[in-house]
């Protein structure tokens, strides 16, 4: 290794329901960092955060990536340290840039970004503010509304409202004004974890209680008949948007299984859209990033009603998936960036 090589710390796993997806994404990012026209450009140290929040160095991390699944306690060195962060492994001293591939809570929500800020080290992706606001669907929707971005009708819910009839019954009536079907979502989870599509009051009650076990802040959205479109954003001083892609599937809705099981969904890139619609979506993707303070990278998701020509912004993902089925790298590939070029740009846009 020469001194000119930039040393990248690739962090994956995490205390999140998207732990397994993070492992798959990290494998793809690692391939991008170590392949292409200049495979010796980076020295990469892989670091694994287990389900209990313990950080492990390259030996454990490489084994997890090779297996493609989370480490069990039996596969970790004993005696195990206490759960939670207890300091960085010894292999981190030479790291120049941190590359988090941590989906969901404790990684995509500003927490690990805050750690890197305290360390005064550059990292790939959005900062603390953009990550935190984008992760919380209530805060995100408020920011989008303030920016004038159109959204499907929704109701914000606090888990405390479910505890007694004096608040629960008025809440149910307020939600039912959205009509059925509607979607109940935990505010701070991704990859459709904890989401329920509900069609009547009994399913609504069940969905609310299910989501409240995962997060005290919930969102209920009106169900709409629409196409699902996605746009990728990249850059720091000069954000730019990719071509627009479309996700198609036969399932009732785009749930976790449909997202991450081969053959259950398909993508169209670029999406077949009327003149001007793709440009509007790309512009709104950039507006969304500005509204929530996101730099570096993001995938912005939209609903599009063909008949009415209506675009609704759905959500923004600041650490989008990088699996073989993930839209973010595919959208940039269709926009002219190979995988190694994409991760190189992401490393180059790293900031504190």
SEVEX-423114 format. One record per residue (C-alpha): residue number from 1; x, y, z. Coordinates in Angstrom, 3 decimals, padded with zeros to 6 digits. Layout:
+-----+----------+----------+----------+
! num !     east !    north !       up !
+-----+----------+----------+----------+
! NUM !        X !        Y !        Z !
...
+-----+----------+----------+----------+
END
This chain:
+-----+----------+----------+----------+
! num !     east !    north !       up !
+-----+----------+----------+----------+
!   1 !  000.000 !  000.000 !  000.000 !
!   2 !  001.319 !  003.417 ! -000.966 !
!   3 !  000.711 !  006.625 !  000.928 !
!   4 ! -001.250 !  008.051 ! -002.015 !
!   5 ! -004.067 !  005.571 ! -001.620 !
!   6 ! -007.084 !  006.932 !  000.190 !
!   7 ! -008.056 !  004.712 !  003.111 !
!   8 ! -011.807 !  004.056 !  003.283 !
!   9 ! -013.560 !  002.642 !  006.335 !
!  10 ! -016.621 !  000.690 !  005.156 !
!  11 ! -019.081 !  000.236 !  008.047 !
!  12 ! -022.079 ! -002.089 !  007.788 !
!  13 ! -024.529 ! -004.201 !  009.790 !
!  14 ! -026.013 ! -002.217 !  012.646 !
!  15 ! -028.770 ! -002.371 !  015.243 !
!  16 ! -031.620 ! -002.243 !  012.754 !
!  17 ! -034.277 ! -004.393 !  011.159 !
!  18 ! -032.395 ! -003.819 !  007.892 !
!  19 ! -029.215 ! -005.492 !  009.167 !
!  20 ! -029.252 ! -008.230 !  006.513 !
!  21 ! -029.869 ! -005.751 !  003.700 !
!  22 ! -026.903 ! -003.711 !  004.924 !
!  23 ! -024.637 ! -006.752 !  004.552 !
!  24 ! -025.756 ! -007.232 !  000.954 !
!  25 ! -025.329 ! -003.535 !  000.178 !
!  26 ! -021.846 ! -003.495 !  001.702 !
!  27 ! -020.755 ! -006.363 ! -000.535 !
!  28 ! -021.741 ! -004.339 ! -003.596 !
!  29 ! -020.055 ! -001.159 ! -002.348 !
!  30 ! -016.873 ! -003.094 ! -001.552 !
!  31 ! -016.870 ! -004.502 ! -005.075 !
!  32 ! -017.192 ! -000.964 ! -006.438 !
!  33 ! -014.322 !  000.303 ! -004.315 !
!  34 ! -011.981 ! -002.508 ! -005.381 !
!  35 ! -012.868 ! -002.986 ! -009.059 !
!  36 ! -013.043 ! -001.038 ! -012.292 !
!  37 ! -010.254 !  000.701 ! -014.162 !
!  38 ! -008.327 !  001.545 ! -010.980 !
!  39 ! -008.851 ! -001.294 ! -008.464 !
!  40 ! -005.884 ! -000.157 ! -006.352 !
!  41 ! -007.280 !  003.366 ! -005.871 !
!  42 ! -008.426 !  002.707 ! -002.299 !
!  43 ! -007.279 !  000.776 !  000.700 !
!  44 ! -010.465 ! -000.486 !  002.339 !
!  45 ! -010.983 ! -001.509 !  005.952 !
!  46 ! -014.304 ! -003.293 !  006.511 !
!  47 ! -015.957 ! -002.891 !  009.917 !
!  48 ! -018.997 ! -004.769 !  011.160 !
!  49 ! -021.541 ! -003.621 !  013.741 !
!  50 ! -023.405 ! -006.623 !  015.131 !
!  51 ! -027.065 ! -006.657 !  016.136 !
!  52 ! -026.116 ! -005.629 !  019.687 !
!  53 ! -024.167 ! -002.564 !  018.525 !
!  54 ! -020.672 ! -003.992 !  019.078 !
!  55 ! -018.050 ! -002.930 !  016.519 !
!  56 ! -015.767 ! -005.599 !  015.023 !
!  57 ! -012.653 ! -005.258 !  012.893 !
!  58 ! -011.752 ! -006.618 !  009.441 !
!  59 ! -011.416 ! -010.269 !  010.449 !
!  60 ! -015.009 ! -010.598 !  011.661 !
!  61 ! -016.336 ! -008.154 !  009.047 !
!  62 ! -014.802 ! -010.026 !  006.115 !
!  63 ! -016.235 ! -013.303 !  007.393 !
!  64 ! -019.718 ! -011.783 !  007.621 !
!  65 ! -019.471 ! -010.454 !  004.067 !
!  66 ! -018.305 ! -013.849 !  002.827 !
!  67 ! -021.225 ! -015.641 !  004.508 !
!  68 ! -023.679 ! -012.935 !  003.486 !
!  69 ! -025.557 ! -013.101 !  006.767 !
!  70 ! -025.430 ! -011.677 !  010.267 !
!  71 ! -022.921 ! -013.093 !  012.724 !
!  72 ! -024.318 ! -015.173 !  015.557 !
!  73 ! -022.905 ! -014.943 !  019.081 !
!  74 ! -021.280 ! -018.321 !  018.525 !
!  75 ! -019.334 ! -016.919 !  015.554 !
!  76 ! -017.941 ! -013.994 !  017.560 !
!  77 ! -014.908 ! -014.049 !  019.874 !
!  78 ! -015.625 ! -014.786 !  023.532 !
!  79 ! -015.993 ! -013.449 !  026.078 !
!  80 ! -018.307 ! -011.039 !  024.302 !
!  81 ! -018.000 ! -007.381 !  025.306 !
!  82 ! -021.128 ! -005.638 !  026.631 !
!  83 ! -023.713 ! -004.625 !  024.057 !
!  84 ! -023.335 ! -001.188 !  022.520 !
!  85 ! -020.505 !  000.973 !  021.230 !
!  86 ! -017.323 !  000.609 !  023.271 !
!  87 ! -014.863 !  002.330 !  020.938 !
!  88 ! -013.465 !  001.743 !  017.476 !
!  89 ! -011.463 ! -001.384 !  016.623 !
!  90 ! -007.689 ! -000.898 !  016.467 !
!  91 ! -007.688 ! -001.114 !  012.657 !
!  92 ! -009.275 !  002.357 !  012.291 !
!  93 ! -006.330 !  004.679 !  012.898 !
!  94 ! -005.389 !  005.044 !  009.223 !
!  95 ! -008.912 !  005.643 !  007.877 !
!  96 ! -009.237 !  008.845 !  005.825 !
!  97 ! -012.920 !  008.637 !  004.824 !
!  98 ! -015.784 !  006.738 !  006.437 !
!  99 ! -018.357 !  005.054 !  004.213 !
! 100 ! -021.429 !  004.021 !  006.233 !
! 101 ! -023.665 !  001.388 !  004.641 !
! 102 ! -026.126 !  001.281 !  007.519 !
! 103 ! -029.800 !  001.218 !  006.610 !
! 104 ! -032.488 !  002.293 !  009.036 !
! 105 ! -032.150 !  003.363 !  012.689 !
! 106 ! -028.717 !  003.740 !  014.276 !
! 107 ! -027.063 !  004.435 !  010.954 !
! 108 ! -029.322 !  006.304 !  008.549 !
! 109 ! -030.825 !  008.599 !  011.165 !
! 110 ! -027.921 !  010.890 !  011.996 !
! 111 ! -026.513 !  008.846 !  014.881 !
! 112 ! -023.396 !  007.441 !  013.245 !
! 113 ! -023.021 !  010.687 !  011.294 !
! 114 ! -022.843 !  012.464 !  014.649 !
! 115 ! -020.084 !  010.096 !  015.744 !
! 116 ! -018.054 !  010.900 !  012.628 !
! 117 ! -018.633 !  014.616 !  013.187 !
! 118 ! -017.316 !  014.296 !  016.744 !
! 119 ! -014.297 !  012.462 !  015.344 !
! 120 ! -013.878 !  015.321 !  012.830 !
! 121 ! -013.522 !  012.826 !  010.001 !
! 122 ! -015.163 !  013.047 !  006.557 !
! 123 ! -017.894 !  010.568 !  005.705 !
! 124 ! -019.975 !  009.619 !  002.687 !
! 125 ! -023.587 !  010.728 !  002.523 !
! 126 ! -025.864 !  013.206 !  004.242 !
! 127 ! -024.947 !  014.961 !  007.475 !
! 128 ! -026.640 !  014.802 !  010.854 !
! 129 ! -029.548 !  017.124 !  010.057 !
! 130 ! -030.404 !  015.711 !  006.636 !
! 131 ! -030.140 !  012.143 !  007.882 !
! 132 ! -032.286 !  012.716 !  010.960 !
! 133 ! -035.037 !  014.673 !  009.221 !
! 134 ! -035.201 !  012.255 !  006.297 !
! 135 ! -035.394 !  009.221 !  008.575 !
! 136 ! -038.351 !  010.509 !  010.569 !
! 137 ! -041.406 !  010.458 !  008.323 !
! 138 ! -043.249 !  013.032 !  010.425 !
! 139 ! -040.402 !  015.532 !  010.249 !
! 140 ! -039.762 !  014.736 !  006.595 !
! 141 ! -043.392 !  015.333 !  005.641 !
! 142 ! -043.428 !  018.628 !  007.515 !
! 143 ! -040.325 !  019.762 !  005.615 !
! 144 ! -041.815 !  018.699 !  002.280 !
! 145 ! -045.056 !  020.549 !  003.074 !
! 146 ! -043.108 !  023.701 !  003.954 !
! 147 ! -041.311 !  023.435 !  000.599 !
! 148 ! -044.626 !  023.177 ! -001.262 !
! 149 ! -044.083 !  019.610 ! -002.464 !
! 150 ! -047.314 !  017.711 ! -003.084 !
! 151 ! -047.938 !  014.631 ! -000.915 !
! 152 ! -050.774 !  012.142 ! -000.523 !
! 153 ! -053.076 !  013.016 !  002.411 !
! 154 ! -051.736 !  011.713 !  005.717 !
! 155 ! -052.209 !  011.766 !  009.483 !
! 156 ! -049.391 !  011.868 !  012.040 !
! 157 ! -049.917 !  009.656 !  015.091 !
! 158 ! -048.219 !  009.402 !  018.475 !
! 159 ! -048.233 !  005.984 !  020.157 !
! 160 ! -049.538 !  007.652 !  023.330 !
! 161 ! -052.817 !  008.289 !  021.475 !
! 162 ! -053.459 !  004.527 !  021.346 !
! 163 ! -053.516 !  004.038 !  025.112 !
! 164 ! -057.092 !  004.957 !  026.030 !
! 165 ! -060.451 !  005.503 !  024.384 !
! 166 ! -060.507 !  009.259 !  025.026 !
! 167 ! -057.732 !  009.730 !  022.470 !
! 168 ! -057.935 !  006.486 !  020.474 !
! 169 ! -061.518 !  006.760 !  019.210 !
! 170 ! -061.135 !  010.359 !  017.950 !
! 171 ! -057.864 !  009.288 !  016.312 !
! 172 ! -059.562 !  006.435 !  014.457 !
! 173 ! -062.251 !  008.788 !  013.161 !
! 174 ! -059.602 !  011.283 !  012.026 !
! 175 ! -057.662 !  008.577 !  010.191 !
! 176 ! -060.781 !  007.153 !  008.570 !
! 177 ! -061.347 !  010.477 !  006.854 !
! 178 ! -058.454 !  009.385 !  004.624 !
! 179 ! -060.571 !  006.444 !  003.473 !
! 180 ! -059.596 !  002.805 !  002.986 !
! 181 ! -057.230 !  001.347 !  002.039 !
! 182 ! -054.537 !  003.271 !  003.837 !
! 183 ! -051.010 !  002.526 !  004.997 !
! 184 ! -049.802 !  002.560 !  008.601 !
! 185 ! -046.067 !  003.218 !  008.928 !
! 186 ! -043.558 !  003.543 !  011.769 !
! 187 ! -041.953 !  006.957 !  011.336 !
! 188 ! -038.339 !  005.804 !  011.692 !
! 189 ! -037.939 !  002.546 !  009.809 !
! 190 ! -037.133 !  001.810 !  006.173 !
! 191 ! -037.423 ! -001.000 !  003.613 !
! 192 ! -041.171 ! -001.228 !  004.385 !
! 193 ! -040.417 ! -002.762 !  007.804 !
! 194 ! -043.470 ! -002.569 !  010.069 !
! 195 ! -045.807 ! -001.163 !  007.404 !
! 196 ! -049.377 ! -002.452 !  007.114 !
! 197 ! -051.900 ! -001.945 !  004.339 !
! 198 ! -055.261 ! -001.745 !  006.091 !
! 199 ! -058.742 ! -002.026 !  004.566 !
! 200 ! -061.087 ! -001.669 !  007.536 !
! 201 ! -061.167 ! -000.527 !  011.156 !
! 202 ! -060.101 ! -003.881 !  012.605 !
! 203 ! -057.017 ! -003.953 !  010.367 !
! 204 ! -056.342 ! -000.291 !  011.161 !
! 205 ! -056.331 ! -000.966 !  014.918 !
! 206 ! -054.064 ! -003.964 !  014.434 !
! 207 ! -051.719 ! -002.020 !  012.153 !
! 208 ! -051.456 !  000.898 !  014.573 !
! 209 ! -050.558 ! -001.352 !  017.492 !
! 210 ! -048.080 ! -003.319 !  015.367 !
! 211 ! -046.303 ! -000.155 !  014.221 !
! 212 ! -046.314 !  001.343 !  017.731 !
! 213 ! -044.236 ! -001.596 !  018.988 !
! 214 ! -041.481 ! -000.456 !  016.606 !
! 215 ! -041.707 !  003.327 !  016.950 !
! 216 ! -043.633 !  005.807 !  019.144 !
! 217 ! -044.132 !  008.063 !  016.112 !
! 218 ! -046.358 !  006.813 !  013.283 !
! 219 ! -047.747 !  008.033 !  009.984 !
! 220 ! -050.929 !  006.877 !  008.252 !
! 221 ! -051.146 !  007.632 !  004.521 !
! 222 ! -054.048 !  007.503 !  002.141 !
! 223 ! -053.750 !  004.675 ! -000.378 !
! 224 ! -053.587 !  005.842 ! -003.977 !
! 225 ! -053.595 !  004.058 ! -007.296 !
! 226 ! -050.360 !  005.233 ! -008.828 !
! 227 ! -047.105 !  004.196 ! -010.430 !
! 228 ! -044.018 !  004.062 ! -008.190 !
! 229 ! -041.137 !  006.132 ! -009.527 !
! 230 ! -037.663 !  006.751 ! -008.128 !
! 231 ! -034.886 !  009.240 ! -008.810 !
! 232 ! -031.302 !  009.199 ! -007.506 !
! 233 ! -029.393 !  012.277 ! -006.391 !
! 234 ! -025.617 !  012.658 ! -006.138 !
! 235 ! -023.176 !  015.433 ! -005.242 !
! 236 ! -022.310 !  017.971 ! -002.593 !
! 237 ! -021.673 !  021.447 ! -003.980 !
! 238 ! -023.631 !  020.705 ! -007.143 !
! 239 ! -026.392 !  018.132 ! -006.665 !
! 240 ! -027.577 !  016.383 ! -009.794 !
! 241 ! -030.409 !  013.969 ! -010.472 !
! 242 ! -030.361 !  010.694 ! -012.397 !
! 243 ! -032.807 !  009.413 ! -014.949 !
! 244 ! -036.157 !  008.361 ! -013.460 !
! 245 ! -036.878 !  004.679 ! -012.902 !
! 246 ! -040.083 !  002.782 ! -012.227 !
! 247 ! -040.721 ! -000.190 ! -009.943 !
! 248 ! -043.343 ! -002.686 ! -011.045 !
! 249 ! -044.645 ! -005.663 ! -009.113 !
! 250 ! -047.564 ! -008.069 ! -008.961 !
! 251 ! -047.926 ! -008.015 ! -005.175 !
! 252 ! -050.664 ! -005.986 ! -003.505 !
! 253 ! -048.058 ! -003.414 ! -002.479 !
! 254 ! -044.290 ! -002.936 ! -002.419 !
! 255 ! -043.520 ! -004.680 !  000.876 !
! 256 ! -040.200 ! -005.951 !  002.287 !
! 257 ! -040.488 ! -009.384 !  000.685 !
! 258 ! -041.283 ! -007.912 ! -002.719 !
! 259 ! -038.376 ! -005.473 ! -002.478 !
! 260 ! -035.714 ! -008.005 ! -001.589 !
! 261 ! -036.828 ! -011.297 ! -003.194 !
! 262 ! -035.525 ! -011.900 ! -006.700 !
! 263 ! -038.257 ! -012.105 ! -009.310 !
! 264 ! -041.031 ! -010.425 ! -007.309 !
! 265 ! -040.458 ! -006.975 ! -008.752 !
! 266 ! -039.023 ! -005.486 ! -011.904 !
! 267 ! -037.623 ! -002.128 ! -012.895 !
! 268 ! -037.978 !  000.021 ! -015.966 !
! 269 ! -035.071 !  002.434 ! -016.436 !
! 270 ! -035.729 !  004.966 ! -017.748 !
! 271 ! -039.401 !  004.909 ! -016.846 !
! 272 ! -041.793 !  005.362 ! -019.788 !
! 273 ! -043.288 !  008.757 ! -018.967 !
! 274 ! -045.002 !  011.573 ! -020.887 !
! 275 ! -042.905 !  014.493 ! -022.030 !
! 276 ! -041.991 !  016.743 ! -019.142 !
! 277 ! -042.983 !  014.389 ! -016.301 !
! 278 ! -039.471 !  012.981 ! -015.834 !
! 279 ! -038.040 !  016.517 ! -015.762 !
! 280 ! -040.579 !  017.540 ! -013.107 !
! 281 ! -039.668 !  014.541 ! -010.977 !
! 282 ! -035.942 !  015.203 ! -011.292 !
! 283 ! -036.464 !  018.826 ! -010.281 !
! 284 ! -038.631 !  017.835 ! -007.324 !
! 285 ! -036.003 !  015.297 ! -006.219 !
! 286 ! -033.494 !  018.138 ! -005.964 !
! 287 ! -036.064 !  020.324 ! -004.168 !
! 288 ! -036.679 !  017.513 ! -001.674 !
! 289 ! -032.983 !  017.257 ! -000.857 !
! 290 ! -032.797 !  021.001 ! -000.347 !
! 291 ! -035.906 !  020.918 !  001.878 !
! 292 ! -034.431 !  018.406 !  004.321 !
! 293 ! -030.791 !  019.459 !  004.050 !
! 294 ! -029.455 !  016.379 !  002.260 !
! 295 ! -026.116 !  016.336 !  000.456 !
! 296 ! -024.016 !  013.463 ! -000.857 !
! 297 ! -026.558 !  010.922 ! -001.980 !
! 298 ! -030.249 !  010.169 ! -001.795 !
! 299 ! -032.961 !  008.234 ! -003.533 !
! 300 ! -036.235 !  010.119 ! -003.753 !
! 301 ! -039.442 !  008.148 ! -004.280 !
! 302 ! -042.620 !  009.388 ! -005.946 !
! 303 ! -046.141 !  008.310 ! -006.823 !
! 304 ! -047.483 !  009.242 ! -010.263 !
! 305 ! -051.137 !  009.157 ! -011.328 !
! 306 ! -051.228 !  008.681 ! -015.093 !
! 307 ! -054.858 !  009.681 ! -015.493 !
! 308 ! -054.634 !  012.966 ! -013.604 !
! 309 ! -050.976 !  013.696 ! -014.344 !
! 310 ! -050.421 !  014.165 ! -010.595 !
! 311 ! -047.028 !  013.688 ! -008.916 !
! 312 ! -046.810 !  013.076 ! -005.165 !
! 313 ! -043.509 !  012.883 ! -003.366 !
! 314 ! -043.376 !  009.813 ! -001.132 !
! 315 ! -040.099 !  009.795 !  000.781 !
! 316 ! -036.363 !  010.341 !  000.664 !
! 317 ! -033.727 !  007.728 !  001.512 !
! 318 ! -030.301 !  009.066 !  002.466 !
! 319 ! -028.514 !  005.682 !  002.513 !
! 320 ! -030.361 !  003.808 ! -000.230 !
! 321 ! -029.817 !  000.132 ! -000.835 !
! 322 ! -026.855 ! -001.019 ! -002.912 !
! 323 ! -027.901 ! -004.629 ! -003.467 !
! 324 ! -028.102 ! -006.248 ! -006.894 !
! 325 ! -031.807 ! -005.277 ! -006.960 !
! 326 ! -031.385 ! -001.732 ! -005.662 !
! 327 ! -032.472 !  001.207 ! -007.761 !
! 328 ! -029.831 !  003.724 ! -006.707 !
! 329 ! -026.839 !  002.131 ! -008.476 !
! 330 ! -029.041 !  001.023 ! -011.385 !
! 331 ! -030.346 !  004.556 ! -011.927 !
! 332 ! -026.812 !  005.932 ! -012.061 !
! 333 ! -025.698 !  003.119 ! -014.360 !
! 334 ! -028.462 !  004.180 ! -016.745 !
! 335 ! -027.245 !  007.775 ! -016.336 !
! 336 ! -023.710 !  006.845 ! -017.399 !
! 337 ! -021.900 !  005.942 ! -014.166 !
! 338 ! -020.496 !  002.468 ! -013.641 !
! 339 ! -020.473 !  001.050 ! -010.106 !
! 340 ! -016.808 !  001.901 ! -009.504 !
! 341 ! -017.320 !  005.432 ! -010.886 !
! 342 ! -020.344 !  005.913 ! -008.651 !
! 343 ! -018.680 !  004.868 ! -005.396 !
! 344 ! -015.623 !  006.933 ! -006.366 !
! 345 ! -017.797 !  010.028 ! -006.744 !
! 346 ! -019.451 !  009.282 ! -003.431 !
! 347 ! -016.087 !  009.030 ! -001.684 !
! 348 ! -014.963 !  012.252 ! -003.362 !
! 349 ! -018.101 !  014.060 ! -002.100 !
! 350 ! -017.475 !  013.016 !  001.507 !
! 351 ! -017.624 !  015.857 !  003.987 !
! 352 ! -017.606 !  016.409 !  007.735 !
+-----+----------+----------+----------+
END
